[in-house]
Amino acid sequence: MLIPNDTTEWLKFKDDVLSRIRTRQELRFDTSFFDTLTLEQDKGLTELLNRDAEAAYKRHLDHLSRSAMKRTF
């Protein structure tokens, strides 16, 4: 599924991710934002974006950990 990049949800998600990357914070999202969304579809889309970003971040950390272990041997 392609997500339009001009929606309120996408712009909020993008701002959150970029801010966390710039400040080297974990990609964990405050779900209270979901309560401000009016449509169930918007809530579902935002939740999906957040879960995907968290999963990608965890895999990135795993990759960094494995790479660091390889360098020590």
PDB file with one MODEL, atoms N, CA, C and O in Angstrom:
MODEL        1
ATOM      1  N   MET A   1       0.840  -1.167   0.000  1.00  0.00           N
ATOM      2  CA  MET A   1       0.000   0.000   0.000  1.00  0.00           C
ATOM      3  C   MET A   1       0.893   1.242   0.000  1.00  0.00           C
ATOM      4  O   MET A   1       1.810   1.350   0.814  1.00  0.00           O
ATOM      5  N   LEU A   2       0.629   2.156  -0.894  1.00  0.00           N
ATOM      6  CA  LEU A   2       1.349   3.424  -0.924  1.00  0.00           C
ATOM      7  C   LEU A   2       0.614   4.436  -0.063  1.00  0.00           C
ATOM      8  O   LEU A   2      -0.614   4.527  -0.095  1.00  0.00           O
ATOM      9  N   ILE A   3       1.375   5.186   0.698  1.00  0.00           N
ATOM     10  CA  ILE A   3       0.788   6.164   1.605  1.00  0.00           C
ATOM     11  C   ILE A   3       1.005   7.555   1.031  1.00  0.00           C
ATOM     12  O   ILE A   3       2.139   7.930   0.736  1.00  0.00           O
ATOM     13  N   PRO A   4      -0.066   8.325   0.867  1.00  0.00           N
ATOM     14  CA  PRO A   4       0.110   9.690   0.365  1.00  0.00           C
ATOM     15  C   PRO A   4       0.984  10.494   1.328  1.00  0.00           C
ATOM     16  O   PRO A   4       0.817  10.405   2.544  1.00  0.00           O
ATOM     17  N   ASN A   5       1.905  11.269   0.789  1.00  0.00           N
ATOM     18  CA  ASN A   5       2.837  11.997   1.658  1.00  0.00           C
ATOM     19  C   ASN A   5       2.375  13.418   1.966  1.00  0.00           C
ATOM     20  O   ASN A   5       3.159  14.238   2.445  1.00  0.00           O
ATOM     21  N   ASP A   6       1.114  13.709   1.692  1.00  0.00           N
ATOM     22  CA  ASP A   6       0.608  15.042   2.003  1.00  0.00           C
ATOM     23  C   ASP A   6      -0.522  15.007   3.032  1.00  0.00           C
ATOM     24  O   ASP A   6      -1.262  15.979   3.178  1.00  0.00           O
ATOM     25  N   THR A   7      -0.655  13.885   3.743  1.00  0.00           N
ATOM     26  CA  THR A   7      -1.704  13.779   4.756  1.00  0.00           C
ATOM     27  C   THR A   7      -1.184  14.270   6.100  1.00  0.00           C
ATOM     28  O   THR A   7       0.022  14.291   6.344  1.00  0.00           O
ATOM     29  N   THR A   8      -2.102  14.659   6.957  1.00  0.00           N
ATOM     30  CA  THR A   8      -1.744  15.100   8.307  1.00  0.00           C
ATOM     31  C   THR A   8      -0.989  14.004   9.044  1.00  0.00           C
ATOM     32  O   THR A   8      -0.009  14.276   9.737  1.00  0.00           O
ATOM     33  N   GLU A   9      -1.447  12.766   8.894  1.00  0.00           N
ATOM     34  CA  GLU A   9      -0.819  11.647   9.601  1.00  0.00           C
ATOM     35  C   GLU A   9       0.616  11.440   9.140  1.00  0.00           C
ATOM     36  O   GLU A   9       1.516  11.247   9.957  1.00  0.00           O
ATOM     37  N   TRP A  10       0.826  11.482   7.823  1.00  0.00           N
ATOM     38  CA  TRP A  10       2.165  11.278   7.289  1.00  0.00           C
ATOM     39  C   TRP A  10       3.103  12.389   7.740  1.00  0.00           C
ATOM     40  O   TRP A  10       4.232  12.121   8.150  1.00  0.00           O
ATOM     41  N   LEU A  11       2.646  13.627   7.668  1.00  0.00           N
ATOM     42  CA  LEU A  11       3.494  14.760   8.054  1.00  0.00           C
ATOM     43  C   LEU A  11       3.853  14.695   9.535  1.00  0.00           C
ATOM     44  O   LEU A  11       4.990  14.987   9.904  1.00  0.00           O
ATOM     45  N   LYS A  12       2.906  14.318  10.390  1.00  0.00           N
ATOM     46  CA  LYS A  12       3.179  14.162  11.824  1.00  0.00           C
ATOM     47  C   LYS A  12       4.181  13.034  12.035  1.00  0.00           C
ATOM     48  O   LYS A  12       5.141  13.184  12.791  1.00  0.00           O
ATOM     49  N   PHE A  13       3.958  11.914  11.372  1.00  0.00           N
ATOM     50  CA  PHE A  13       4.868  10.776  11.483  1.00  0.00           C
ATOM     51  C   PHE A  13       6.278  11.167  11.044  1.00  0.00           C
ATOM     52  O   PHE A  13       7.251  10.884  11.744  1.00  0.00           O
ATOM     53  N   LYS A  14       6.385  11.811   9.896  1.00  0.00           N
ATOM     54  CA  LYS A  14       7.685  12.216   9.359  1.00  0.00           C
ATOM     55  C   LYS A  14       8.397  13.163  10.319  1.00  0.00           C
ATOM     56  O   LYS A  14       9.591  13.004  10.574  1.00  0.00           O
ATOM     57  N   ASP A  15       7.676  14.145  10.853  1.00  0.00           N
ATOM     58  CA  ASP A  15       8.275  15.078  11.811  1.00  0.00           C
ATOM     59  C   ASP A  15       8.777  14.354  13.052  1.00  0.00           C
ATOM     60  O   ASP A  15       9.866  14.643  13.546  1.00  0.00           O
ATOM     61  N   ASP A  16       7.977  13.404  13.559  1.00  0.00           N
ATOM     62  CA  ASP A  16       8.382  12.640  14.743  1.00  0.00           C
ATOM     63  C   ASP A  16       9.652  11.839  14.478  1.00  0.00           C
ATOM     64  O   ASP A  16      10.585  11.863  15.280  1.00  0.00           O
ATOM     65  N   VAL A  17       9.685  11.134  13.359  1.00  0.00           N
ATOM     66  CA  VAL A  17      10.846  10.294  13.035  1.00  0.00           C
ATOM     67  C   VAL A  17      12.093  11.148  12.839  1.00  0.00           C
ATOM     68  O   VAL A  17      13.147  10.835  13.393  1.00  0.00           O
ATOM     69  N   LEU A  18      11.990  12.211  12.067  1.00  0.00           N
ATOM     70  CA  LEU A  18      13.155  13.072  11.825  1.00  0.00           C
ATOM     71  C   LEU A  18      13.671  13.691  13.114  1.00  0.00           C
ATOM     72  O   LEU A  18      14.881  13.772  13.325  1.00  0.00           O
ATOM     73  N   SER A  19      12.770  14.123  13.967  1.00  0.00           N
ATOM     74  CA  SER A  19      13.176  14.709  15.243  1.00  0.00           C
ATOM     75  C   SER A  19      13.929  13.692  16.097  1.00  0.00           C
ATOM     76  O   SER A  19      14.951  14.014  16.703  1.00  0.00           O
ATOM     77  N   ARG A  20      13.424  12.476  16.138  1.00  0.00           N
ATOM     78  CA  ARG A  20      14.076  11.435  16.943  1.00  0.00           C
ATOM     79  C   ARG A  20      15.430  11.039  16.361  1.00  0.00           C
ATOM     80  O   ARG A  20      16.367  10.761  17.109  1.00  0.00           O
ATOM     81  N   ILE A  21      15.539  11.010  15.053  1.00  0.00           N
ATOM     82  CA  ILE A  21      16.822  10.686  14.430  1.00  0.00           C
ATOM     83  C   ILE A  21      17.838  11.780  14.733  1.00  0.00           C
ATOM     84  O   ILE A  21      18.979  11.492  15.095  1.00  0.00           O
ATOM     85  N   ARG A  22      17.425  13.026  14.586  1.00  0.00           N
ATOM     86  CA  ARG A  22      18.341  14.155  14.823  1.00  0.00           C
ATOM     87  C   ARG A  22      18.838  14.201  16.263  1.00  0.00           C
ATOM     88  O   ARG A  22      19.988  14.561  16.513  1.00  0.00           O
ATOM     89  N   THR A  23      17.976  13.840  17.209  1.00  0.00           N
ATOM     90  CA  THR A  23      18.346  13.909  18.622  1.00  0.00           C
ATOM     91  C   THR A  23      18.779  12.557  19.180  1.00  0.00           C
ATOM     92  O   THR A  23      18.968  12.400  20.386  1.00  0.00           O
ATOM     93  N   ARG A  24      18.931  11.584  18.281  1.00  0.00           N
ATOM     94  CA  ARG A  24      19.386  10.241  18.647  1.00  0.00           C
ATOM     95  C   ARG A  24      18.520   9.595  19.734  1.00  0.00           C
ATOM     96  O   ARG A  24      19.027   8.963  20.661  1.00  0.00           O
ATOM     97  N   GLN A  25      17.221   9.769  19.597  1.00  0.00           N
ATOM     98  CA  GLN A  25      16.272   9.144  20.515  1.00  0.00           C
ATOM     99  C   GLN A  25      15.787   7.831  19.922  1.00  0.00           C
ATOM    100  O   GLN A  25      15.860   7.604  18.714  1.00  0.00           O
ATOM    101  N   GLU A  26      15.290   6.973  20.807  1.00  0.00           N
ATOM    102  CA  GLU A  26      14.692   5.731  20.329  1.00  0.00           C
ATOM    103  C   GLU A  26      13.441   6.040  19.526  1.00  0.00           C
ATOM    104  O   GLU A  26      12.781   7.055  19.752  1.00  0.00           O
ATOM    105  N   LEU A  27      13.124   5.178  18.605  1.00  0.00           N
ATOM    106  CA  LEU A  27      11.885   5.339  17.844  1.00  0.00           C
ATOM    107  C   LEU A  27      10.754   4.636  18.587  1.00  0.00           C
ATOM    108  O   LEU A  27      10.312   3.549  18.214  1.00  0.00           O
ATOM    109  N   ARG A  28      10.313   5.283  19.630  1.00  0.00           N
ATOM    110  CA  ARG A  28       9.144   4.845  20.395  1.00  0.00           C
ATOM    111  C   ARG A  28       8.148   5.985  20.307  1.00  0.00           C
ATOM    112  O   ARG A  28       8.512   7.146  20.499  1.00  0.00           O
ATOM    113  N   PHE A  29       6.919   5.672  20.023  1.00  0.00           N
ATOM    114  CA  PHE A  29       5.949   6.715  19.745  1.00  0.00           C
ATOM    115  C   PHE A  29       4.907   6.842  20.837  1.00  0.00           C
ATOM    116  O   PHE A  29       4.463   5.855  21.424  1.00  0.00           O
ATOM    117  N   ASP A  30       4.533   8.073  21.090  1.00  0.00           N
ATOM    118  CA  ASP A  30       3.480   8.391  22.035  1.00  0.00           C
ATOM    119  C   ASP A  30       2.144   8.136  21.348  1.00  0.00           C
ATOM    120  O   ASP A  30       1.794   8.818  20.385  1.00  0.00           O
ATOM    121  N   THR A  31       1.411   7.170  21.838  1.00  0.00           N
ATOM    122  CA  THR A  31       0.167   6.797  21.170  1.00  0.00           C
ATOM    123  C   THR A  31      -0.989   7.729  21.501  1.00  0.00           C
ATOM    124  O   THR A  31      -2.080   7.554  20.960  1.00  0.00           O
ATOM    125  N   SER A  32      -0.787   8.713  22.371  1.00  0.00           N
ATOM    126  CA  SER A  32      -1.873   9.649  22.668  1.00  0.00           C
ATOM    127  C   SER A  32      -2.263  10.449  21.428  1.00  0.00           C
ATOM    128  O   SER A  32      -3.380  10.959  21.339  1.00  0.00           O
ATOM    129  N   PHE A  33      -1.334  10.559  20.466  1.00  0.00           N
ATOM    130  CA  PHE A  33      -1.647  11.251  19.217  1.00  0.00           C
ATOM    131  C   PHE A  33      -2.809  10.569  18.500  1.00  0.00           C
ATOM    132  O   PHE A  33      -3.589  11.229  17.814  1.00  0.00           O
ATOM    133  N   PHE A  34      -2.925   9.260  18.654  1.00  0.00           N
ATOM    134  CA  PHE A  34      -4.000   8.529  17.988  1.00  0.00           C
ATOM    135  C   PHE A  34      -5.371   9.053  18.413  1.00  0.00           C
ATOM    136  O   PHE A  34      -6.314   9.060  17.622  1.00  0.00           O
ATOM    137  N   ASP A  35      -5.474   9.490  19.667  1.00  0.00           N
ATOM    138  CA  ASP A  35      -6.757   9.962  20.186  1.00  0.00           C
ATOM    139  C   ASP A  35      -7.236  11.231  19.494  1.00  0.00           C
ATOM    140  O   ASP A  35      -8.431  11.526  19.511  1.00  0.00           O
ATOM    141  N   THR A  36      -6.330  11.984  18.888  1.00  0.00           N
ATOM    142  CA  THR A  36      -6.720  13.222  18.216  1.00  0.00           C
ATOM    143  C   THR A  36      -7.208  12.974  16.796  1.00  0.00           C
ATOM    144  O   THR A  36      -7.755  13.875  16.160  1.00  0.00           O
ATOM    145  N   LEU A  37      -7.018  11.773  16.301  1.00  0.00           N
ATOM    146  CA  LEU A  37      -7.449  11.450  14.940  1.00  0.00           C
ATOM    147  C   LEU A  37      -8.934  11.127  14.934  1.00  0.00           C
ATOM    148  O   LEU A  37      -9.445  10.487  15.853  1.00  0.00           O
ATOM    149  N   THR A  38      -9.613  11.569  13.903  1.00  0.00           N
ATOM    150  CA  THR A  38     -11.064  11.404  13.875  1.00  0.00           C
ATOM    151  C   THR A  38     -11.510  10.134  13.166  1.00  0.00           C
ATOM    152  O   THR A  38     -12.480   9.503  13.587  1.00  0.00           O
ATOM    153  N   LEU A  39     -10.840   9.760  12.128  1.00  0.00           N
ATOM    154  CA  LEU A  39     -11.261   8.588  11.367  1.00  0.00           C
ATOM    155  C   LEU A  39     -10.502   7.343  11.808  1.00  0.00           C
ATOM    156  O   LEU A  39      -9.297   7.398  12.055  1.00  0.00           O
ATOM    157  N   GLU A  40     -11.204   6.233  11.906  1.00  0.00           N
ATOM    158  CA  GLU A  40     -10.552   4.966  12.264  1.00  0.00           C
ATOM    159  C   GLU A  40      -9.462   4.611  11.261  1.00  0.00           C
ATOM    160  O   GLU A  40      -8.424   4.064  11.634  1.00  0.00           O
ATOM    161  N   GLN A  41      -9.695   4.919   9.997  1.00  0.00           N
ATOM    162  CA  GLN A  41      -8.690   4.636   8.969  1.00  0.00           C
ATOM    163  C   GLN A  41      -7.415   5.428   9.250  1.00  0.00           C
ATOM    164  O   GLN A  41      -6.315   4.899   9.091  1.00  0.00           O
ATOM    165  N   ASP A  42      -7.549   6.693   9.667  1.00  0.00           N
ATOM    166  CA  ASP A  42      -6.382   7.509   9.999  1.00  0.00           C
ATOM    167  C   ASP A  42      -5.634   6.925  11.192  1.00  0.00           C
ATOM    168  O   ASP A  42      -4.404   6.881  11.205  1.00  0.00           O
ATOM    169  N   LYS A  43      -6.390   6.479  12.191  1.00  0.00           N
ATOM    170  CA  LYS A  43      -5.769   5.871  13.370  1.00  0.00           C
ATOM    171  C   LYS A  43      -5.009   4.611  12.975  1.00  0.00           C
ATOM    172  O   LYS A  43      -3.880   4.390  13.414  1.00  0.00           O
ATOM    173  N   GLY A  44      -5.636   3.796  12.148  1.00  0.00           N
ATOM    174  CA  GLY A  44      -4.995   2.556  11.714  1.00  0.00           C
ATOM    175  C   GLY A  44      -3.740   2.815  10.910  1.00  0.00           C
ATOM    176  O   GLY A  44      -2.730   2.135  11.095  1.00  0.00           O
ATOM    177  N   LEU A  45      -3.793   3.785  10.022  1.00  0.00           N
ATOM    178  CA  LEU A  45      -2.638   4.127   9.197  1.00  0.00           C
ATOM    179  C   LEU A  45      -1.491   4.646  10.057  1.00  0.00           C
ATOM    180  O   LEU A  45      -0.340   4.252   9.868  1.00  0.00           O
ATOM    181  N   THR A  46      -1.803   5.519  10.993  1.00  0.00           N
ATOM    182  CA  THR A  46      -0.765   6.078  11.862  1.00  0.00           C
ATOM    183  C   THR A  46      -0.157   4.992  12.737  1.00  0.00           C
ATOM    184  O   THR A  46       1.056   4.954  12.938  1.00  0.00           O
ATOM    185  N   GLU A  47      -1.000   4.117  13.253  1.00  0.00           N
ATOM    186  CA  GLU A  47      -0.506   3.012  14.067  1.00  0.00           C
ATOM    187  C   GLU A  47       0.415   2.102  13.252  1.00  0.00           C
ATOM    188  O   GLU A  47       1.459   1.669  13.741  1.00  0.00           O
ATOM    189  N   LEU A  48       0.027   1.818  12.018  1.00  0.00           N
ATOM    190  CA  LEU A  48       0.838   0.987  11.128  1.00  0.00           C
ATOM    191  C   LEU A  48       2.191   1.646  10.847  1.00  0.00           C
ATOM    192  O   LEU A  48       3.226   0.981  10.898  1.00  0.00           O
ATOM    193  N   LEU A  49       2.187   2.931  10.555  1.00  0.00           N
ATOM    194  CA  LEU A  49       3.444   3.647  10.314  1.00  0.00           C
ATOM    195  C   LEU A  49       4.359   3.556  11.531  1.00  0.00           C
ATOM    196  O   LEU A  49       5.554   3.293  11.396  1.00  0.00           O
ATOM    197  N   ASN A  50       3.804   3.772  12.704  1.00  0.00           N
ATOM    198  CA  ASN A  50       4.607   3.732  13.923  1.00  0.00           C
ATOM    199  C   ASN A  50       5.168   2.343  14.187  1.00  0.00           C
ATOM    200  O   ASN A  50       6.341   2.203  14.534  1.00  0.00           O
ATOM    201  N   ARG A  51       4.338   1.315  14.026  1.00  0.00           N
ATOM    202  CA  ARG A  51       4.828  -0.059  14.244  1.00  0.00           C
ATOM    203  C   ARG A  51       5.926  -0.415  13.252  1.00  0.00           C
ATOM    204  O   ARG A  51       6.927  -1.027  13.625  1.00  0.00           O
ATOM    205  N   ASP A  52       5.744  -0.037  11.994  1.00  0.00           N
ATOM    206  CA  ASP A  52       6.761  -0.323  10.980  1.00  0.00           C
ATOM    207  C   ASP A  52       8.069   0.394  11.294  1.00  0.00           C
ATOM    208  O   ASP A  52       9.146  -0.185  11.145  1.00  0.00           O
ATOM    209  N   ALA A  53       7.983   1.636  11.722  1.00  0.00           N
ATOM    210  CA  ALA A  53       9.194   2.395  12.054  1.00  0.00           C
ATOM    211  C   ALA A  53       9.899   1.783  13.259  1.00  0.00           C
ATOM    212  O   ALA A  53      11.125   1.675  13.265  1.00  0.00           O
ATOM    213  N   GLU A  54       9.146   1.383  14.271  1.00  0.00           N
ATOM    214  CA  GLU A  54       9.749   0.752  15.444  1.00  0.00           C
ATOM    215  C   GLU A  54      10.424  -0.563  15.067  1.00  0.00           C
ATOM    216  O   GLU A  54      11.522  -0.852  15.541  1.00  0.00           O
ATOM    217  N   ALA A  55       9.784  -1.355  14.226  1.00  0.00           N
ATOM    218  CA  ALA A  55      10.368  -2.630  13.796  1.00  0.00           C
ATOM    219  C   ALA A  55      11.643  -2.398  12.995  1.00  0.00           C
ATOM    220  O   ALA A  55      12.634  -3.102  13.190  1.00  0.00           O
ATOM    221  N   ALA A  56      11.627  -1.423  12.104  1.00  0.00           N
ATOM    222  CA  ALA A  56      12.825  -1.113  11.311  1.00  0.00           C
ATOM    223  C   ALA A  56      13.951  -0.631  12.216  1.00  0.00           C
ATOM    224  O   ALA A  56      15.111  -0.986  12.007  1.00  0.00           O
ATOM    225  N   TYR A  57      13.620   0.166  13.208  1.00  0.00           N
ATOM    226  CA  TYR A  57      14.622   0.670  14.146  1.00  0.00           C
ATOM    227  C   TYR A  57      15.248  -0.484  14.935  1.00  0.00           C
ATOM    228  O   TYR A  57      16.466  -0.533  15.107  1.00  0.00           O
ATOM    229  N   LYS A  58      14.418  -1.405  15.409  1.00  0.00           N
ATOM    230  CA  LYS A  58      14.939  -2.560  16.150  1.00  0.00           C
ATOM    231  C   LYS A  58      15.873  -3.390  15.272  1.00  0.00           C
ATOM    232  O   LYS A  58      16.923  -3.837  15.733  1.00  0.00           O
ATOM    233  N   ARG A  59      15.500  -3.595  14.025  1.00  0.00           N
ATOM    234  CA  ARG A  59      16.364  -4.357  13.108  1.00  0.00           C
ATOM    235  C   ARG A  59      17.667  -3.612  12.851  1.00  0.00           C
ATOM    236  O   ARG A  59      18.724  -4.233  12.739  1.00  0.00           O
ATOM    237  N   HIS A  60      17.602  -2.311  12.758  1.00  0.00           N
ATOM    238  CA  HIS A  60      18.804  -1.497  12.571  1.00  0.00           C
ATOM    239  C   HIS A  60      19.732  -1.658  13.779  1.00  0.00           C
ATOM    240  O   HIS A  60      20.941  -1.822  13.614  1.00  0.00           O
ATOM    241  N   LEU A  61      19.176  -1.613  14.983  1.00  0.00           N
ATOM    242  CA  LEU A  61      19.992  -1.799  16.185  1.00  0.00           C
ATOM    243  C   LEU A  61      20.604  -3.196  16.220  1.00  0.00           C
ATOM    244  O   LEU A  61      21.764  -3.355  16.601  1.00  0.00           O
ATOM    245  N   ASP A  62      19.835  -4.204  15.827  1.00  0.00           N
ATOM    246  CA  ASP A  62      20.368  -5.573  15.753  1.00  0.00           C
ATOM    247  C   ASP A  62      21.531  -5.646  14.771  1.00  0.00           C
ATOM    248  O   ASP A  62      22.553  -6.272  15.053  1.00  0.00           O
ATOM    249  N   HIS A  63      21.373  -5.010  13.632  1.00  0.00           N
ATOM    250  CA  HIS A  63      22.431  -4.985  12.622  1.00  0.00           C
ATOM    251  C   HIS A  63      23.686  -4.319  13.178  1.00  0.00           C
ATOM    252  O   HIS A  63      24.793  -4.825  12.994  1.00  0.00           O
ATOM    253  N   LEU A  64      23.516  -3.189  13.853  1.00  0.00           N
ATOM    254  CA  LEU A  64      24.674  -2.503  14.436  1.00  0.00           C
ATOM    255  C   LEU A  64      25.370  -3.381  15.464  1.00  0.00           C
ATOM    256  O   LEU A  64      26.598  -3.421  15.528  1.00  0.00           O
ATOM    257  N   SER A  65      24.587  -4.076  16.257  1.00  0.00           N
ATOM    258  CA  SER A  65      25.147  -4.955  17.279  1.00  0.00           C
ATOM    259  C   SER A  65      25.933  -6.103  16.647  1.00  0.00           C
ATOM    260  O   SER A  65      27.042  -6.415  17.081  1.00  0.00           O
ATOM    261  N   ARG A  66      25.357  -6.727  15.622  1.00  0.00           N
ATOM    262  CA  ARG A  66      26.062  -7.825  14.945  1.00  0.00           C
ATOM    263  C   ARG A  66      27.324  -7.323  14.257  1.00  0.00           C
ATOM    264  O   ARG A  66      28.348  -8.004  14.268  1.00  0.00           O
ATOM    265  N   SER A  67      27.260  -6.147  13.664  1.00  0.00           N
ATOM    266  CA  SER A  67      28.433  -5.575  12.990  1.00  0.00           C
ATOM    267  C   SER A  67      29.539  -5.290  13.987  1.00  0.00           C
ATOM    268  O   SER A  67      30.714  -5.520  13.700  1.00  0.00           O
ATOM    269  N   ALA A  68      29.170  -4.790  15.156  1.00  0.00           N
ATOM    270  CA  ALA A  68      30.159  -4.491  16.187  1.00  0.00           C
ATOM    271  C   ALA A  68      30.805  -5.773  16.692  1.00  0.00           C
ATOM    272  O   ALA A  68      32.005  -5.802  16.961  1.00  0.00           O
ATOM    273  N   MET A  69      30.008  -6.837  16.823  1.00  0.00           N
ATOM    274  CA  MET A  69      30.549  -8.112  17.282  1.00  0.00           C
ATOM    275  C   MET A  69      31.526  -8.679  16.265  1.00  0.00           C
ATOM    276  O   MET A  69      32.551  -9.241  16.651  1.00  0.00           O
ATOM    277  N   LYS A  70      31.239  -8.547  14.986  1.00  0.00           N
ATOM    278  CA  LYS A  70      32.133  -9.054  13.947  1.00  0.00           C
ATOM    279  C   LYS A  70      33.468  -8.327  13.976  1.00  0.00           C
ATOM    280  O   LYS A  70      34.511  -8.927  13.716  1.00  0.00           O
ATOM    281  N   ARG A  71      33.440  -7.043  14.290  1.00  0.00           N
ATOM    282  CA  ARG A  71      34.683  -6.261  14.316  1.00  0.00           C
ATOM    283  C   ARG A  71      35.573  -6.630  15.492  1.00  0.00           C
ATOM    284  O   ARG A  71      36.783  -6.413  15.444  1.00  0.00           O
ATOM    285  N   THR A  72      34.983  -7.189  16.552  1.00  0.00           N
ATOM    286  CA  THR A  72      35.785  -7.533  17.718  1.00  0.00           C
ATOM    287  C   THR A  72      36.506  -8.864  17.553  1.00  0.00           C
ATOM    288  O   THR A  72      37.410  -9.177  18.328  1.00  0.00           O
ATOM    289  N   PHE A  73      36.121  -9.646  16.558  1.00  0.00           N
ATOM    290  CA  PHE A  73      36.767 -10.949  16.355  1.00  0.00           C
ATOM    291  C   PHE A  73      37.843 -10.876  15.332  1.00  0.00           C
ATOM    292  O   PHE A  73      38.487 -11.883  15.040  1.00  0.00           O
TER     293      PHE A  73
ENDMDL
END
